Amino acid sequence: MKLTELPRRAAALVEAVDDLMPNDAIARRLRELGFVNGERVEVMAAGPFSAEPLLVQIGYTRFALRRAEAARVRVVPEAA
């Protein structure tokens, strides 16, 4: 599932970040920020207009991501 499909406050683990083209700068930056395989991620909140941006927490850090950026992150729900 994509990060944009994850329900709010539900924990998941990052599976991968999809590259849309070779040497994709946005995908590379997401990985540099910590969106790497096995990291715990959670969607904390969404903005008021078209649910944009998404407030995402990875580790102890929170980021505001556009939905287009968050859609590149594949996650698997964390086992309860």
N, CA and C atoms as a LAMMPS dump frame, in Angstrom:
ITEM: TIMESTEP
0
ITEM: NUMBER OF ATOMS
240
ITEM: BOX BOUNDS ff ff ff
-5.0000000000000000e+02 5.0000000000000000e+02
-5.0000000000000000e+02 5.0000000000000000e+02
-5.0000000000000000e+02 5.0000000000000000e+02
ITEM: ATOMS id mol type element x y z
1 1 1 N 0.85 -1.166 0
2 1 2 C 0 0 0
3 1 3 C 0.895 1.228 0
4 2 1 N 0.339 2.332 -0.478
5 2 2 C 1.078 3.589 -0.493
6 2 3 C 0.862 4.319 0.825
7 3 1 N 1.785 5.17 1.168
8 3 2 C 1.69 5.946 2.398
9 3 3 C 0.423 6.804 2.41
10 4 1 N -0.017 7.264 1.246
11 4 2 C -1.236 8.073 1.167
12 4 3 C -2.488 7.268 1.504
13 5 1 N -2.426 5.944 1.414
14 5 2 C -3.561 5.076 1.709
15 5 3 C -3.608 4.641 3.169
16 6 1 N -2.561 4.928 3.914
17 6 2 C -2.477 4.518 5.308
18 6 3 C -3.427 5.365 6.153
19 7 1 N -4.277 4.724 6.968
20 7 2 C -5.167 5.508 7.835
21 7 3 C -4.361 6.322 8.843
22 8 1 N -4.914 7.443 9.262
23 8 2 C -4.238 8.287 10.245
24 8 3 C -4.035 7.521 11.544
25 9 1 N -2.89 7.735 12.152
26 9 2 C -2.503 7.14 13.444
27 9 3 C -2.332 5.623 13.396
28 10 1 N -2.259 5.046 12.217
29 10 2 C -1.973 3.614 12.078
30 10 3 C -0.495 3.463 11.743
31 11 1 N 0.197 2.615 12.475
32 11 2 C 1.631 2.42 12.255
33 11 3 C 1.863 1.475 11.085
34 12 1 N 2.945 1.73 10.375
35 12 2 C 3.34 0.877 9.258
36 12 3 C 4.862 0.889 9.175
37 13 1 N 5.382 -0.018 8.38
38 13 2 C 6.822 -0.081 8.133
39 13 3 C 7.079 0.261 6.673
40 14 1 N 8.095 1.066 6.445
41 14 2 C 8.458 1.43 5.083
42 14 3 C 8.989 0.195 4.37
43 15 1 N 8.477 -0.026 3.179
44 15 2 C 8.94 -1.141 2.351
45 15 3 C 9.956 -0.639 1.326
46 16 1 N 9.632 0.47 0.658
47 16 2 C 10.531 1.025 -0.356
48 16 3 C 10.045 2.406 -0.763
49 17 1 N 10.912 3.153 -1.424
50 17 2 C 10.55 4.424 -2.054
51 17 3 C 10.69 4.204 -3.552
52 18 1 N 9.625 4.473 -4.289
53 18 2 C 9.629 4.245 -5.733
54 18 3 C 10.301 5.398 -6.47
55 19 1 N 11.211 5.047 -7.381
56 19 2 C 11.852 6.018 -8.263
57 19 3 C 11.006 6.131 -9.525
58 20 1 N 10.662 7.347 -9.931
59 20 2 C 9.878 7.535 -11.148
60 20 3 C 10.754 7.645 -12.386
61 21 1 N 12.053 7.911 -12.171
62 21 2 C 12.999 8.024 -13.273
63 21 3 C 14.382 7.691 -12.726
64 22 1 N 15.339 7.415 -13.581
65 22 2 C 16.687 7.167 -13.073
66 22 3 C 17.218 8.402 -12.346
67 23 1 N 17.924 8.169 -11.248
68 23 2 C 18.513 9.243 -10.44
69 23 3 C 17.448 10.254 -9.996
70 24 1 N 16.333 9.751 -9.492
71 24 2 C 15.19 10.558 -9.057
72 24 3 C 15.544 11.331 -7.782
73 25 1 N 15.61 12.658 -7.88
74 25 2 C 16.037 13.498 -6.76
75 25 3 C 15.059 13.448 -5.586
76 26 1 N 13.77 13.406 -5.856
77 26 2 C 12.784 13.379 -4.771
78 26 3 C 12.855 12.055 -4.023
79 27 1 N 12.934 10.952 -4.744
80 27 2 C 13.047 9.637 -4.099
81 27 3 C 14.334 9.552 -3.283
82 28 1 N 15.416 10.077 -3.813
83 28 2 C 16.689 10.064 -3.095
84 28 3 C 16.581 10.891 -1.811
85 29 1 N 15.935 12.045 -1.88
86 29 2 C 15.779 12.909 -0.7
87 29 3 C 14.902 12.246 0.358
88 30 1 N 13.849 11.56 -0.061
89 30 2 C 13.001 10.835 0.894
90 30 3 C 13.812 9.781 1.633
91 31 1 N 14.66 9.061 0.916
92 31 2 C 15.511 8.052 1.563
93 31 3 C 16.507 8.713 2.519
94 32 1 N 17.052 9.869 2.132
95 32 2 C 17.98 10.595 3.009
96 32 3 C 17.289 11.055 4.288
97 33 1 N 16 11.371 4.208
98 33 2 C 15.238 11.812 5.369
99 33 3 C 14.874 10.662 6.305
100 34 1 N 15.085 9.42 5.858
101 34 2 C 14.837 8.285 6.733
102 34 3 C 13.78 7.317 6.252
103 35 1 N 13.208 7.546 5.081
104 35 2 C 12.211 6.635 4.534
105 35 3 C 12.935 5.462 3.867
106 36 1 N 13.432 4.556 4.705
107 36 2 C 14.177 3.393 4.242
108 36 3 C 13.489 2.124 4.743
109 37 1 N 13.808 1.017 4.107
110 37 2 C 13.185 -0.263 4.425
111 37 3 C 13.261 -0.578 5.92
112 38 1 N 12.088 -0.893 6.506
113 38 2 C 12.022 -1.312 7.894
114 38 3 C 11.751 -0.207 8.895
115 39 1 N 11.79 1.057 8.484
116 39 2 C 11.53 2.163 9.416
117 39 3 C 10.035 2.284 9.697
118 40 1 N 9.707 2.578 10.943
119 40 2 C 8.311 2.752 11.359
120 40 3 C 7.842 4.143 10.948
121 41 1 N 6.65 4.206 10.357
122 41 2 C 6.094 5.465 9.881
123 41 3 C 4.621 5.544 10.276
124 42 1 N 4.155 6.776 10.454
125 42 2 C 2.769 6.996 10.856
126 42 3 C 2.293 8.319 10.259
127 43 1 N 1.071 8.326 9.716
128 43 2 C 0.473 9.572 9.242
129 43 3 C -0.233 10.185 10.436
130 44 1 N 0.208 11.355 10.856
131 44 2 C -0.321 12 12.056
132 44 3 C -1.555 12.85 11.764
133 45 1 N -1.541 13.58 10.654
134 45 2 C -2.644 14.472 10.324
135 45 3 C -2.579 14.821 8.841
136 46 1 N -3.642 15.451 8.362
137 46 2 C -3.684 15.905 6.974
138 46 3 C -4.202 17.333 6.946
139 47 1 N -3.785 18.075 5.947
140 47 2 C -4.207 19.46 5.811
141 47 3 C -5.693 19.578 5.49
142 48 1 N -6.221 20.784 5.604
143 48 2 C -7.659 20.981 5.443
144 48 3 C -8.166 20.944 4.004
145 49 1 N -7.331 21.249 3.036
146 49 2 C -7.767 21.289 1.644
147 49 3 C -7.205 20.107 0.879
148 50 1 N -8.066 19.223 0.423
149 50 2 C -7.673 18.017 -0.322
150 50 3 C -6.721 17.148 0.481
151 51 1 N -6.79 17.239 1.803
152 51 2 C -5.923 16.465 2.704
153 51 3 C -4.452 16.665 2.353
154 52 1 N -4.088 17.895 2.038
155 52 2 C -2.716 18.208 1.652
156 52 3 C -2.205 19.349 2.505
157 53 1 N -1.018 19.321 3.033
158 53 2 C -0.048 18.222 3.028
159 53 3 C -0.374 17.2 4.109
160 54 1 N 0.377 16.104 4.086
161 54 2 C 0.272 15.081 5.127
162 54 3 C 1.368 15.321 6.155
163 55 1 N 1.014 15.238 7.426
164 55 2 C 2.008 15.311 8.488
165 55 3 C 2.39 13.877 8.818
166 56 1 N 3.642 13.522 8.544
167 56 2 C 4.127 12.147 8.667
168 56 3 C 5.22 12.094 9.72
169 57 1 N 5.16 11.1 10.576
170 57 2 C 6.214 10.911 11.578
171 57 3 C 6.983 9.655 11.247
172 58 1 N 8.302 9.809 11.207
173 58 2 C 9.191 8.665 11.028
174 58 3 C 10.238 8.782 12.129
175 59 1 N 10.295 7.769 12.97
176 59 2 C 11.127 7.868 14.161
177 59 3 C 10.539 8.918 15.079
178 60 1 N 11.366 9.88 15.494
179 60 2 C 10.901 10.97 16.343
180 60 3 C 10.78 12.281 15.57
181 61 1 N 10.858 12.211 14.253
182 61 2 C 10.84 13.401 13.414
183 61 3 C 9.558 13.448 12.6
184 62 1 N 9.008 14.649 12.466
185 62 2 C 7.792 14.832 11.682
186 62 3 C 8.103 15.675 10.451
187 63 1 N 7.461 15.282 9.339
188 63 2 C 7.641 15.966 8.063
189 63 3 C 6.283 16.287 7.473
190 64 1 N 6.19 17.373 6.756
191 64 2 C 5.014 17.674 5.944
192 64 3 C 5.362 17.266 4.52
193 65 1 N 4.584 16.336 3.978
194 65 2 C 4.825 15.842 2.621
195 65 3 C 3.624 16.122 1.74
196 66 1 N 3.89 16.488 0.507
197 66 2 C 2.809 16.574 -0.478
198 66 3 C 2.302 15.157 -0.735
199 67 1 N 1.053 15.054 -1.136
200 67 2 C 0.483 13.728 -1.416
201 67 3 C 1.257 13.037 -2.54
202 68 1 N 1.722 13.788 -3.523
203 68 2 C 2.483 13.195 -4.628
204 68 3 C 3.788 12.583 -4.132
205 69 1 N 4.422 13.221 -3.146
206 69 2 C 5.658 12.675 -2.572
207 69 3 C 5.349 11.457 -1.715
208 70 1 N 4.309 11.547 -0.886
209 70 2 C 3.945 10.438 -0.006
210 70 3 C 3.504 9.21 -0.806
211 71 1 N 2.949 9.416 -1.982
212 71 2 C 2.494 8.292 -2.803
213 71 3 C 3.661 7.457 -3.308
214 72 1 N 4.86 7.983 -3.277
215 72 2 C 6.041 7.221 -3.715
216 72 3 C 6.524 6.223 -2.658
217 73 1 N 6.068 6.398 -1.418
218 73 2 C 6.533 5.558 -0.314
219 73 3 C 5.587 4.374 -0.167
220 74 1 N 6.129 3.156 -0.348
221 74 2 C 5.329 1.934 -0.155
222 74 3 C 5.528 1.463 1.284
223 75 1 N 4.425 1.092 1.929
224 75 2 C 4.463 0.652 3.324
225 75 3 C 3.679 -0.635 3.496
226 76 1 N 3.976 -1.341 4.583
227 76 2 C 3.182 -2.503 4.988
228 76 3 C 2.714 -2.229 6.415
229 77 1 N 1.429 -2.491 6.695
230 77 2 C 0.922 -2.243 8.049
231 77 3 C 1.719 -3.016 9.087
232 78 1 N 1.96 -2.377 10.208
233 78 2 C 2.713 -3.006 11.283
234 78 3 C 1.83 -4.047 11.976
235 79 1 N 2.397 -5.208 12.265
236 79 2 C 1.645 -6.264 12.936
237 79 3 C 1.313 -5.817 14.357
238 80 1 N 0.071 -6.042 14.753
239 80 2 C -0.366 -5.598 16.087
240 80 3 C 0.129 -6.495 17.177
